[in-house]
Amino acid sequence: MSAATSGLQHNVLLPEPIEEEALALLERRGLQVLRSPDKKPKSVAALMPQADAVVLRTGIRMSAELIEHGARLATISRTGAGFDNVDLPAATAQGTIVTSSIGANTQTVAEHALALILALANQLPFLDRETRAGNFRARYDYRPRDLRGSTLGVIGFGRIGREVARACASSLGMSVLVFDPYLQPQAKDRSWVTFCGLEELLARADVVSIHVPLTDQTRGLLDAPRLARMKKGSLIVNTSRGGLIDEQALARALESGQIGGAGIDVFDREPPEPGNPLLAAAGAILTPHAAALTRDCVVRMAVLAVQRVLDVLDGFLPANVANPEVLEQERWRALKPRAAEQAGGQSAGSQPDGR
């Protein structure tokens, strides 16, 4: 029996607060909102037996142990794009649909990546620091560089990587190289980007922007040997996931000048530990995993997360299902698809760009 037809009062658990606009959707529908007093697993576990759905932010991992407490749990709806903090096999085994707000943050993250690229190329931290120190003659160091005519290397050509590539090609006049072993290149893409191997991309690109999820295959993707293969003085931007770059090796490459600058929004451990060498790296611009955290984007992701909960509880197939195999279970075979325009045009099982 699905949650939509069980006749029970539906309860939605919030391990962390969500935006008022999203909360209002739940309240208007008359759903009971269970607010955890804090995001500690023990506190959340105490409320799980009553929960039909969880709207999940990033502050807690929905582990197998927590999921096992959710005997009524129909769905876990992520406000973000990734599933790093959900035990997908455990959710699937329990018959729980897991969804995300993939696509809702595409433009926002792409804009952040572009901001880092432009700030690095134009040496904004250096010029700001020197101007404040009274060194107006720093303008004659000629540290900024033009991007027009240079080459962008995009690692991962999903939603966000494609948007960054398009902006750099059309607005900045950059050539674009793409490495994505999971993508079948289309003729329309070959007309404006060049697909190549990772080693060739690193050797030719003036700017490298990373847009892949963190997996066993991508962890440490840019290690010391690969950083050494990059064009001397090139720039690197990572708005995907920490762990894709060897942070110790990157700090050394920045110090030696092998890498001319790095824009890093994500870290292997978050927040970064005090001894992280990137914190002292003069050539790095660091942001606190904030690429998707504009007010507009956060509200949009939370509202979409709540809408998918409402869909499941109303007996509709939600968008962006991470574990589509669960839909084959008897419990969910009666789910009805919505019209394409209502479902947001997203297919079940879509994979995130690492956000």
Number of C-alpha atoms within 10 A of each C-alpha: 11 18 21 18 10 10 9 10 13 19 21 26 24 23 27 18 16 20 14 11 13 18 16 13 15 19 11 8 9 12 14 15 17 18 17 20 12 15 17 14 16 11 14 23 20 13 20 25 16 19 23 25 30 26 23 28 21 16 12 16 17 25 15 16 12 20 23 17 17 23 15 22 25 25 26 25 29 27 25 26 22 23 23 16 15 21 17 20 12 17 25 18 13 18 23 26 26 29 30 29 26 26 21 21 24 23 16 20 25 23 18 22 26 20 14 28 25 18 17 25 19 17 17 16 15 16 19 13 12 15 14 9 9 9 12 12 10 15 12 7 8 9 13 16 12 10 19 13 11 18 21 29 30 29 23 23 23 20 17 28 24 20 18 24 26 17 15 21 20 11 10 16 15 21 21 23 24 25 21 18 14 9 11 7 15 8 8 8 11 10 8 15 20 15 21 14 13 19 12 16 26 25 17 18 23 23 29 25 27 25 30 25 23 20 14 8 9 14 17 18 17 20 16 17 9 16 24 17 15 23 18 17 16 24 26 26 25 22 28 29 26 23 19 24 24 18 21 13 19 25 23 17 21 22 16 12 14 19 25 21 29 27 25 25 21 24 25 17 10 10 10 15 11 9 8 15 15 23 14 12 18 14 22 24 20 17 15 13 18 14 23 23 16 14 9 11 19 18 19 18 27 26 23 22 27 26 19 27 27 20 19 23 22 16 18 19 22 31 29 26 25 22 19 17 14 20 19 11 12 11 15 22 14 15 18 14 14 14 9 11 8 10 18 15 11 16 15 17 15 17 19 24 24 23 26
